[in-house]
Amino acid sequence: MAGEAVRRRGCCSKQDFLPEESFASFGNYMRALRETPARLRDRVVSRSLDATELHEVRARSQHEMKRTLNWWDLIWFGIGAVIGAGIFVLTGLEAKETAGPAVVISYVVSGISALLSVFCYTEFAVEIPSAGGSFAYLRVELGDFVAFIAAGNILLEYVIGGAAVSRSWTSYCATLFNHKPTDFLIKAHGLAEGYNQLDPIAVAVCAAICVIAVLSTKGSSIFNSIASVIHVAVILFIIIAGLTKADPKNYSDFAPNGPRGIFQASAVLFFAYVGFDAVSTMAEETKNPARDIPIGLVGSMVITTACYCLMAVTLCLMQPYKEIDENAPFSVAFQAVGWNWAKYIVAAGALKGMTTVLLVSAVGQARYLTHMARTHMMPPWFAHVNERTGTPVNATVTMLSATAVIAFFTKLDILSNLLSISTLFIFMVVAVALLVRRYYVSGTTTTADRNKLVACLVLIIGSSIATATYWGLSEGWIGYVITVPLWLIGTVALRLFVPHARNPKLWGVPLVPWLPSASIAINIFLLGSIDKDSFMRFAIWTGFLLLYYFLFGLHATYDTAKEAAERKDQGEMQVKRIEEGI
């Protein structure tokens, strides 16, 4: 009893981090490690249930999150989550170095890919309104192991995204005070290039966001809505005022690096659309998920894509693409056309936008970590929801601390490429999971239909990988004559020869399997445009995830699932005894 009292006062113990049987003693842990192959087989094939994610797993947080959000809140959360560093910084970087004025087409390609992913996320969020977001969806459809690998990359996505936005916040803050974008950074000559420009302001911004995020979700929503309205007003100013200074001559060299430059920019600019998945993690706190989530997610993405394209066109018409500033392109562009005063409006608007991105990111990443901890893939200490605020304080503080550390050291270009890999990978896996959800139900789908589904998915994914590989390695076009028809055959076969096993109850993705299959193809294709070094960093992170999973996560989730099954059996036995009158 005394130990429980101590824990209630907020102190930490081994039970908060490793309460499972496998970690009760050194002998237990050694036995668990010896059983790793058998446990891995169990976890790879085990799939959760919708009801488990919505009730049993949620109950492990001790306190419920408060249902305070509606579709209006979600639209502004979506806008606040997405419009930030991507448009205000990466537009200039990719226009100058890669795509030229054709960066607007890059935004269209990225926007289409993001919108397809939004459709997939929306169906899941309506059917499984859980704080776990895509982690919960993948646990239900693809099992624990795939869900963990994806979730680890989701956490990386959020931490890196927050770090990138924090550093961009510093750059625009410098221009607001008439300094160069890099003037507020501290040069550390003893550190490696790319990690030697220290950013203490980014750390302070993360700390301030942390305080807001832990106090109240509804309070965060109100703050985000007000800031986003101001932000949209600034965006309209940029578009309208900027177009009055347009020079069509700046579009004379529209696509200096051709299609390859456009798609390479699209892969990086996908960073600009990152964040909408955070809205899906708020489904647990939404009053009417079936109505509010589709309106909030799809509505915010359509608005965002339109704003991005108009802003990209405006920037490249104001200034020759080779003269665009990489760190604060819109502020410097207004300065270049003689409107020095306008750069203050732009910088202030950019700062507001980045602040809301950080806030929504903080809310989303904490809920992912919370749901992972509920399943014991991460220590259950992170699953605690504060009784007074109704927010996951432990998870929020931990994730923002990690964000602040990375933001302190790492340059934006390193962060943005790595972030795009994680995001595209996750969105591709979610699209696969949606096809599995529609075409496979355990106990209902026949073995023959299951095998046909697997064959179609292998053909869709394999042909998409082949297309992306050919794009990355060759300048020709012959390979596409083979790979694209193979993708088409896989999708048509899935449509004609595999019967639907489940239809959505409330809201569903239209044109299945075409839209999810296209999402898989586009996401994988954009992955083929990302540089080799980013893939190496991605591989290192995935290797770290696997090491953690085999040493800790696998055994914790195995024990948790075993205990849950035993409790279920005991409950069924008690019900049987009552029915028999014993």
HUBEL-V813765 format. One record per run of one state. SS is the DSSP state (a for helix, b for strand, c for the rest). FROM is the first residue (numbers start at 0). LEN is the number of residues. If there is no record, write none. Layout:
BEGIN
ss = [SS	SS]
from = [FROM	FROM]
len = [LEN	LEN]
END
This chain:
BEGIN
ss = [c	a	c	a	c	a	c	a	c	a	c	a	c	b	c	a	c	a	c	a	c	a	c	b	c	b	c	a	c	a	c	a	c	a	c	a	c	a	b	c	a	c	a	c	a	c	a	c	a	c	a	c	a	c	a	c	a	c	a	c	a	c]
from = [0	1	8	13	17	20	23	25	34	35	45	49	59	68	69	70	82	84	127	133	141	143	176	185	187	196	198	199	215	216	243	247	251	257	273	275	280	282	285	286	288	318	320	323	328	336	341	374	379	383	392	409	411	439	446	473	477	497	513	527	531	580]
len = [1	7	5	4	3	3	2	9	1	10	4	10	9	1	1	12	2	43	6	8	2	33	9	2	9	2	1	16	1	27	4	4	6	16	2	5	2	3	1	2	30	2	3	5	8	5	33	5	4	9	17	2	28	7	27	4	20	16	14	4	49	2]
END
